[in-house]
Amino acid sequence: MDKRLRIDGGNTNSYEIINFLKGFAIITIVLMHLIQTYVHAPNLINKIVTIGGSGVHVFLFCSGFGLFFSYLKYPVGYKEFLVAKLIKIYIPYIMIVLISACIPIMFSGDRFKALLSHIFLYKMFIPKYESSFGSQLWYISTLFQFYILFVPMCVIKKRLSNKSFFLCALMASIIWWIIMAITGLYDERVWCSFFLQYIWEFALGMIVADVLYGGMKIEISNYMLAIISVIGIGVAALLVVKGGFLKAFNDIFAMAGYMSISLLLYSFSVKWINTVVLFISRISYELYLVHILVFTLVFNTLNSIVKNEMILGIISLMIAILIAYGYRFFVGYIRKRIKITEKSQ
């Protein structure tokens, strides 16, 4: 009998699945960066790990889910929401950028101007600064665009059904994809990572949060997940191989295929895999922030001592995880001190 994955609203396993998705996404993203940039792996391996790039779609889906679920439990005003994100997301990010700005190998251009673009968040409009101090940091620009829009999106969602809300978001993304294809801007990061590119999956996360918060359930068979994963990844890969403007339209297929693979892996219930992925999930943001910095430093300082790139890659990955774990505690302490200061005033 075909096993079915069931997510029940109000059941703790539903939130564990979201955490698993987030953990699996960061693992595949980090491995993709490590293998494609630092370890000279065979071409086949490089192509396989490219799937990790689709983890960003799941990240944004999980962000939409987590933000809206929290909003449903504790509705907040616009200012309060932005201040909370400033403390939780912006400060840890800027601290890593400040460290990276002090290390010449992290950026070859004008580091002071690049640093200012991060501090004041206008890097999202300037291509040469968008990925400065770490190729992964483009994502932070997109994330903050959604933070600015989140509360207004919640207001809009209250006035629409889930179906209408999703269709509006999907239509906005499709129009943006068409604009990217027509203008040829689909390869320019500041354009292809603009929030409209991903608003459909962020909105989908909000809808799933709404459904589960309301006590409903979501159920899908492993057989269907397997079919979706093959079709989704297959079509997405084909569009990438074909190249050109077709790449502007591959997000739906990449998201569907990647998420189906993630859910299948979770449903297999391999204890050690789930334990590792859920642990990484707890430090996912910190690991995302520090991994390029750690990889760059380790490979540039130890490559004369450790000649085997694979061993060096494993060492750098372990160090990145340890630093991310410690960094999580450090920024947690900073947040507590800020809250204590606010209460004392």
N, C-alpha and C positions, 0 to 999 in steps of 0.2 A: 504494500500500500504506500502511495506517495506521501511522504512526510510533509506537513504544512507548518509554516512559520506563522505564529499567532502573536499579535501584539494587543494586549488588553489595556484599555484606558483605566488608570487608577492602579495598575499592577506595576510593581517595581521593575519587572523584566523589560517593560517598554522603554524605560529610561536607561537601562543597561544596554539595550540594543543601540540607542543613540550614542552612548559612550563608546561602544564597540566600533561603530561606524567612524567616529572621530579618531579613535586610536589607530584603526586600520589605515585611515586616510593619511595620517601624519607619518606612519611607518613607511608607506609606499612612496610618499613624497620625498622623505629624507633619503631613502635608498636610491631613488631615481637621481637625485642630485649627487649623491656620493659616487655612484657607478658611472654616470655619464660625464661627470666633470673631473673627478679625482682618480678614479680607478679605470685604467684602460682595459675594459672588458671586451670580449668578442662582440662583433656587430649584432649577433642574434640576441645576446643578453641586453645590449643597449636598447634594442627595439622592444624587448619584453618589458623592461622596467619603465618604458615610456608611459605605460598605463598609469603609473603613479601620478602623472600630471592631472588625471581626472579626479584625484582625491580632493582637489580644490572645490569641485562642484559639491562634493559631500560635506566639506567644511562649511560652505555657505548654507547648504540645506540645514545642517546641524545648528548653525548660528541662528537662522530663522526660527527653528524649533525652540531652541533654548531661550532666546530672547522673548518670544511670544508666550511661551509657557510660564516664564517668570512674570511677565506682564499680566497674564490672566490671574495669577495668584496675588500679585502685589502691584496693581496699577500705579504708575509713577508719572509725574509731569515731565515735560520736555527738558527743563533745566536739570532736574534731579537725575534723569537718565543719563544725560551727557556728562555730568560731573562724575557719576559712578563709572562710566566707561573711561573717562580721563584717568581716574585712579587705577582701575583694574587693567586696562589695555594700553593706554598711551604711555604711562610712566615706565613700565617694563620695556616697552619698545624703544623709547628714547634713550634709556640707559644703555641698551645694547648698541644703539647708533652712536652714542657718545664714545663708547669704548672702541668701536670700529673706526671712528674718525681719527683716533689717535694712532692707528696702525696703517702705515703707508700702503701696504700690499692689499688693503681692503678696497681702495679706490684710487685710480690713477689720475683723476681730474682734480679740479679745484675742490678740496675737501671742505673748506669753510663754507662755500656756497652750497655745496651738497648737503652739509649739515643743517644749514638754515632751512633748506627746502624740506627736510624731515621735521624739524622742530615746529615749523609753521604750516606743515602739511600741504604746501603747494607743489611738492614734488610730483603729485598726481597729474599735473598739467605740463610737466617738462620731461620729455623722453630721456634725456641724458642723466637725469637724477632719479627717475622712477625706480630703478633697481640698484641704485648706488648703495655701497656698504653691504651688499648681499642680494643676490638675484631673487631671493624669495620675498623680499620686502615690498615688492609691488602689491602683494595681497593686502597689506595694511592700508594702503590707499583705498582700495575697494571696500574694505571692512568699515572704514570711517565714513565713507559715503553712505553706507547702509545705516550706520548709527545716526547720522544726521537726518535720515529719512524715516527711521523706524517708527517713532511716535506718530507722525502723520500717516504712515501706512496703517497703523493700528486703528486710527480714527476712520480711515477709509474702509477698512475691513469690517468694522462694526456696522456699516451701512449696506454692505453687500453680502450675498451668500458666498459660501466657500467656492462654489463653482464660478460665480461671476468674478470674484476676486482673483482667482487663478487665471481665468481667461484674459482678464485685463492685463495681468502681469506678463502672461505668455505673449500676448499681442504686442506689448511694449518691447519685449526682447526680440521678437521676430522682426519688427520694424527696424530695430537697431541693427540686427544682423544684415538686413537688406541694405541699409545705409552703408555698413562696413564693406559689403561686397561691391556696391556700386562705386564707392569712393576709393577702394583699394587700401583702406586703412586697417584691414583685418590683421596685419602683421605688426602694427604699431601698438606697443603695450599700453600707453596711456588711453588709447581708444578701445582696444579689444578687452581691456579690463575695467572699463567704465561700468557703473552699477547696472545700467540697462542690459548689459550683456548677460547678467546673472540674476536679474530680479525675479525671473520665473521660478528658479529653484529656491531662492530665499523665501518667496511667497509660499511655495509648496511646503517648506518646513513649518511656516506659521500655520498653515491649514492642518497639517498632521498634528501639530501641538493642540490645535483647537478641537480636533476630533477626539484625541485621546483624553484631553482634559474634560471633555464632556462625557466620558465614560464609555465611549464606543470602542469597537475593536477593529483591527486591520488584520486580515488573514490572506496568505498567499501560499501556494504550493511550491515545494522545492523544484518540481518539474517545470513550472512556469518561470521560476527564477533562473533556472538553467537556460531555458530558451531565450529569455530576455538578455541574459549576459552574453550569449553567443552572438545574437543579432546586434545588440547594442555596441559591443566592442568591435565586432566585424565591420559594421557600417562606419563607425567612427574612424577606425584604422584606414578604411578605404578612402574616406574623405580627406584624411591627412595625406595619404600617399598621392592622391590625385592633385592635392595642393591647390594653390590659387584661392579664389574667393569661396570655394566649397568649404574651406576650413571654418568659415564664419558660421556654418550651420551644423557643426558636429556636436554641439554641447548636449543636446537632448539624448543623442545616442550614447555619448561617452558617459553621461550621468546615469542613464538607465542601466547600461552594461556594468559599469563599475560598482554601483550600489547593489545590483543583483549578486555580483560575485561576493561582495562584503557580507550580505545577508545569508548567502549560502554557507559561507565559512562559519558564520556565527551559529547557524542552525545545526551544523555538524557536531557542535558541543564538545570539541576536543578541549579538555580542561586546561592543559598547559598553554595552548594557543590563546584561549579566551582570557586566561589570567595575565599573560604577557601584554596582550592588546589593551586590556582594560587598565593595566598599570600605566602603559604609555599614554593612554587617553588622559590620565590625570595630569600629565606634564606636557600635553600636546602643544599648547601655546608657547610655553617656555622652550620646548625643543625646536619648534618652528623658528623661533627668534634666534637661537644660538647656534644651530647646527652648521650653517655656512661659515660663520666666524671660527668655530672649533675646527672644522675640516681644513680650512685654509691655513690656520696656524699649525696644526699637527703635521700636515703634509709638507709645509715649508720648513719646519724645524727638525723633523725626524726622518725626512727622506734620505738623508746621508747616512743614517744609522740603520734604519729598517729598509732594506732594498726591495722587499716583496710588497707590492702595492696592495694585494689582497689583505695581508696581515696588517698593514698600515691603515687600511680602510676599516677593519674590525676594531683596531685600537681607537681610531678617531670616533667611531660610532659609539663605543662604550664610554669614552670621555664625554661626548656630547650629551649622552643620556644622564650621566652623573652630574654634569654641570647644570643641565636643565632641572634636575631634581633639586639640587641645592639652590638654584636660582628661584624656584617656586617658593621655597621656604623664605628666602631673603625678601622677595617682593611681597610675600604675605605679611612679613614683619613690618615692612614699610607701610603697607595699607593699614595695618592695625594702628601704627603710630599716628598716621594721618587722621584716622577716625577718633582716636583718643584726643588729639589736639582740637578737632572740631567740637567734641563734646565739652571740652574744658573752656571753650570760648563763650 
